[in-house]
Amino acid sequence: MAQSGPMRVDDRFDDLVTSLGGFYRTWYVYVGLELGLFQRLRDAGSSGLTADELAQRTGTEPRLVHDWAWGADAHDLVAIDAGRITIPDDVAVVLLDADRSEYLGGQYLHAAIGSLDYAHLLEVFRSGTPVEGRPDRYRAAIERLTVQDIAVFFQELLASVPELVVRLQPGARIIDVHCGGGRWLIAMARRFAGTTLVGVEFEPDSVARAKANVAAAVLTERITIERGDVAAVGHAQEFDLA
């Protein structure tokens, strides 16, 4: 519903300061994910860990881990009781369980890693010319973000189209246009045995990542990665699912 008039200044302040807090919260999550802090806390269970123990298990600096835990507690990401740090079960599910449709760990990683390159944004606005290349960390983050999309696809979308599942029997052909790192193709190949799959990608570095990921998954006999032309993808009417 559209607002009937402008917000009160106090309400707008509350709205914007919440967004500002969310920016900092994203970085607490990013550090906790990338350094394994959240995972080690989950592994420790309800007994938790002290900051020193957490630092020892993650190869990090105890003083900084203590500061991180203090901030993460303020953002309701962990809980501290008598010097012992625990991670709430619901936080662990949302940030760590990549096979759940509620997973947001990849979103947080992508948001933080993408923002590392925002220094170029002002010049893009001034010149109107986009940045030609992106560092590999960016595409790695996109792949981790894709994990959430795959979980949603399997748990929610496929469940709503049973007739499609019936069609994806051995011999069926599947294509993913702009396949990125090929993670969805790998998940589909594992889910639907006997299918053959093609990924079309337009950026050379993503093509290389996809081929490497497919090889690591030992699926090169079933998944082919092609570098395509964005204006002429081809393969019309060749596949059962695109």
C-alpha positions, 0 to 999 in steps of 0.5 A: 500500500502506498503511503499517504504522505511523507514519513515523520523524520523520527520514523525515517531515521529509524528506517535508515539507521536499521539499514545502516546497522544491516550493513555492519551486520553483513560484515560480521556474518561474512567474517563468521562464515569465511573464517569458519567461526560459525561452523566451529560454534555449531560443532561445539553445540550447547556447551559453546566455546570461549573466544580463545578456544574459538580462535585456536580452532580457526587459526585466528587472533584471540583478541579480534575473535573476542571483539567479533563475538561481542559485535556478533552478540549485539547483532543477535548472531551469537549468544555469550553467557559467562564467557562462552559463545554459542550460535542459536540453532535458527541462525545456524540453519539460515547461515550454514545449511546450503541444502535448505531453501532458507539458506542465506549464507551465500547471499551474505557472502556475495553482498560483502564480496561484491561491495569490495569492488564498489570503489569503481562505482563513482567512475562508472556513473561519471563515464557511463562505461561499465567495468570490463572485468571482475576479480575471480572472487566475485564469480566464486561468490556468485557460485556460492549464492547459486547454492541457495537458488538450487535448494529453492528450485529443488524444494519448491519449484520442482514440487509444484511441477510434477509433470516436469519431473516425470519428463526428466527420465534417462535420455532427457536433455537439459540446457542451462543458458548463462550457466555461470560456474555450472553448479545447477547443472551438476545438481541436476545431473546428480538428481536425474540420472541418465540425463545429458546436460549442456551449459552455455556461458558467455564469459571466458573465465566463467566457462573455465570455472564451469569446466573445472567444476564439472571435472571435479564432480566427475561429470564430464561424460554427461555435462558439456560446457560451451562458450556461446554468443549471447545474441545467438545461443542456438540449440533451438528445440533440442532440449526437454528443459531449458 
